[in-house]
Amino acid sequence: MDALSHLLADVRIRQAVFVRTRLGPTGQLRVSEAGQPSFHLVTQGRVWLDPMDGSAPVLLEAGDVAFIPRGSAHRLCGQDNLQQLMPPIDVRPHWQAHGVQAGPVDAMPPGSLEVVGRTLSGAFQIEGVTSAWLWGGLPPWLTLQWGAKGVPQWLMIGLTYLEQELSRDRPARQAIIDRLGDVLFIQSLRSYLVADGARGPSGWLMGLKDSMVSRVLGAMHRHPAHPWTLAELASEGCVSRTVLAERFSQLLGVPPLTYLTSHRMHLAARRLRDGRQGVAEVAQQVGYQSSAAFAQAFKREMGCSPRDWRAKAQAEVGDGQGSSSTRMITSS
């Protein structure tokens, strides 16, 4: 299994919600800061993404995708002259109130029928990883723009299937929408990863773009319990220890063994949350023969003891916060 597959093996989309939108020439759709990932698939025409971070608006054409991993505020506009736009329509209340709805959210002047762009806009929650680890390796926003290459087949197939599910109220619709969300999310990351010129903050995504660091990450994720040394990891990357330490720290922001400890603790956190294994057993699965040493490392990384973490996670599930039901939107 390749490194990206290992990194995302436990990632699951939950509570995915979608709305169809239409924008007129002066329309704007705003997404207030939601604290959870959101995305926009342009299904017809063109729209402009304004990240609202001082960056210039980005033109998105049919088939292009905008992904806002950390849920920061942004808007879609019918033109790039932001001074000539009508008051914004906030998309998030439509997610909250309706989830999947039949009618589009319109951002057009009263009485106008001119549509310059249509999107399928959604938000979701992630299970299987901690948000700080996952989103820390991604930029605040990213786009997939196909240009002359044309819209890839995987996206056309995914959108067709998704549109079918949105159009009919059938059993297990939410489960299927969530699974389609898994595919679209992971495929989008893969497309961004292999794109020329893709840039991001220090983290796992930039590490995967480097073949040597990717091999080292794959080794750590395949065998997290192995008592890795820097020399062994350097051998996996076919470089010296010095080269590994320098390049790994440059791309991921931390030394290799620091990353390994962090990965082990996040892996342990997921297994503790599941509640089927004891603390000592989980400790051994992530490379610790001593439960006391494991508990100390876990508290340094996660801020509480393994038992407290498990109790908190199980209490959240009992309160419904960890449920995979079709509940609309909660803050993450």
N, C-alpha and C positions, 0 to 999 in steps of 0.2 A: 504494500500500500504506500502511495506517495505521501509526501509530507503534508500537503494541503488536506488530503483525505483524513489523515490522522488528526490534524488540528481541528477539523470541523466534524469529526465523526459523531460527536454527541450533540451537535447543534440541532435544535428543532424550532421551527416557527410555530408560534401559538397565537390564537386570537387575531388572525389576520383579518383586516377590514378594508373594504374598497368602496370608493365612489367614482362614478363617471363624472367628468367635468367638461364644460364648454366655455371657451374664452372668446370674447369679442375683441376688436382692435384696441379698445381702451380698458379692457377688463384686467383684473388681478385677483388671484386666489392666494390667500395668506394661510400659512400653517404656523400658528403660534407655537412657542417652544413647548414640546410635548414630553421631552425626556425619554423618548423611545424612537426607534428607527422609523423613517418614512421614505416613500419613494414615489416616483411619477413615471409612468410609461406613456409616451406621446403616441396616440393611436391614429391621429390624423392632423394634417396641417403643421403648424409650428408654434412654439411658445418660447418665452424667455425665462430662464431661471435666474432669479436674483437671490444670491446666498445671504444678503443682508449683513455682510461682514466687511464691506468696503470693496469687494471684488466687483469687476464689471459684470453685467448680465451676460449669461451664456445662452446662445441660440440652441434650441433643441428641436429637431425635426422628427417627422413620423418614424417611429421605431427606436428613437433615442430614449435613454433611461437616465434619470437623475436619482441618486441615492443619498440620503442624508442620515448617516449611521447613528449619530448621537442625538437626533431629534431636535436640533437647533432650529430656531425660527428662520423662515425663508418664504419666498413667494414666487408664483408663476404669473407671468405678465403677457399681455397680448402684443406688446411692442417693447423696444429697448429704451424709448424715451419715458423714463419713469415719472417725469413731471406732468405728464398728460394722461394719467390713469384715473379711472373712477375709484371711489372708495373701495377698499378690499372686502372680499367675501372670505370669512374664515372657514377653512375646510374641517378643522378638528371637531366642531360641534356636530357636523354631519356624520362623522365617524362614530361619535359617541351616541347619537340619537338613533341612527339607522343601521350602522354597519353596512351590509350589502343592501343597496337600495336600487329600485328600478329606474327612477328618474335621475337625470344628471343635475349636478350643481352648476348653475349658470353664473358666469361673471360677465354680464353684458348689460349695456344701458337699457333702461325700460323701453320696450317697443322695438328694439333692434333684433334683427334675425341674422346678422352677419357673424359667422363663426370663423375665427382664424386658426383655432387649435382645439383639439380634444385630447383628454388624458384619462388614463385609469390611474387613480391616485390611492395609495393605501398606507397603512401603518400596521405594525405587528410587534409582538414581543418575542424574546429569544429565551429558550430554555437550554440547559446543558452546559453553559459557561457563565462566568461572571462578566458583567458588562464592562468592567474596567479592563479586563484582559482582552476581550474581543474588540471593543471599539478603540482601545488605546493604540492599536496597530493600524487604524484607518484614518484618513483625513476627515475633516468635518463634513465635507461633501465631495462627491465624485460623480462623474458622468460617463456614460458609455455612448459614444457617437460613432456611427458607422460610415457616414459619408459615402464615397463612391463604392465602397465595398458592399453596400446594401445590407438590409436587415438580415441577421443570421437566422438560419432555419430553426434553431432551438428556440429563439424568441417568438417566431411566428407560430410555432406549434404550441408553445406554452400559453401565448395570448389567446389563441383560438380555443384551447381547452378551458382556460379561465373564463372567457366570455360565455362559454356554454354553461358552466357551473353558476355564473352570476345570473343567468337568464332564467333559470328554473329552480324552484324550491323542491329539492329531492332529498331523500335520506342521506345522511353522512356528508352533506354539502360542505359544512365547515371543515371537516377532517380532510376532504379532498383539497379545498382551498389552501389549508395549512400546508399540505404536502406539496402542492404546486409552489407555494411560497418558499419551501425548502429548496426546490430545484432552481427557481428564479434567483434566489439570494446567492446560492453557492455558484451558480453559473455566472452571475454578474461579477462576483469576486474573481473567478477564474479569468473572465474576459479582461477585467481591469489589470490583473496580475501580468498577463502576457502582452498588454498593450504597450506600444512604444512610448517612452517618455512618461510612463506612470510614476507619480511621486507621492510620498506620504510621510507621516511622522515616523520616528523610530518605532519599530515594533515588528511583529511576526510577519506582516504582509511584505514589508520591504526586505526582510530576511529571506523570504521565499523567492524573491527575484534574483538572489545571488545563488548560483548553483552550489558553491561550497557550503555556505551557511545553510542552505536548504537540506543538504545531505546530513549535516550535523543535527538540525532540528528533527529530521525524520528519525534519526537514530535515537534521540532522547525520547521522542513520543512513542516509538515502537517498544522501547524497553525502559520505561521510567524507573523500574526498581533496580536496574543494573547500577553497581557502584562506579559510576563513570568518573574517570580522571580527565584532566585537561589533555594529557597526552593521548588517551584513547579517543577522545572526541576529535583531536587534531588529525589522528589517523583516519577517522571516518571521513574527514573533509579533505584528506590528502594534502595537508599543509602543515607547517610548523605550529607549535603552540603559540608563538608570538603572533604570527599572521592570523591565526584563528581568534585569539583574544582581541586583537585590534579591530578586525573586520566585524566580528560578531557584536562587539560593543558599539561600534559605529552605526550598525544597521538596526540593532535592537535596543540600544540604550543601556544595556547591562551586560556584564561578563557572562560567559557560557554557564558556569556553575551556579551563578545567581539565578539565571533564567531557569535552570533545571530545578532548583529548589522551589521556585515560584510555581512552575508547572506541576510539580508533585503535589503541592499543597492545594492547588485548584482541582486537580484530579481527585485528591482525597476528599475535598469538600463535596464534590458531586456524589461520591460513593457514600459518604456519611449522610447526605440528604436522602438517599434512597432508603436508608435504614435497614438494610438486609444483612449488614456485616458489622462486627464489633470494631471498636477503635484499634485494638491490637492487630486484627486481621487487615484492616485498611492500612495501618502503618507499614506492615510487611509488604503489601502490594505496591507501595510507593518507595520502597527501599530502606525502611527503618526497622531494625531489629529491636530497638528500644522504644517502648511506648512513651517514655518520659521525654526522650530526645525528639520524637515526632510531635508530641504535644507542644513543646517549646517552639519548634520551627513553625508549627501550624498557627500558634498564637501570634508570632511575629508577622506572619504573612496576612492572616485573616482577621486579626484583632480580638479573637476570643479562643477559648479552648475547643477541642474537637467535640466534646460532649455538649457544650453550650451551643455550638454551631448546629449540631444535630437537633437539639431541642427547639431552637429557633426555627429551623427549616421545617420541622414537622408541625410546629404551631401555625406557621404560615399556610401550610397545606390544609390543616384543619379549618382555618378561617376562610379557605377558598382562594387565597392569593396565589397558590401554586397550581390551581386547577387549569385544565386544558379545555374548559367549557367554552361556549360561544359568547361569554361576557365580553362587552365591547372594548373599552379602553380603560386602563389604569396607569398611573405613573409608575415607571420602573425606577 
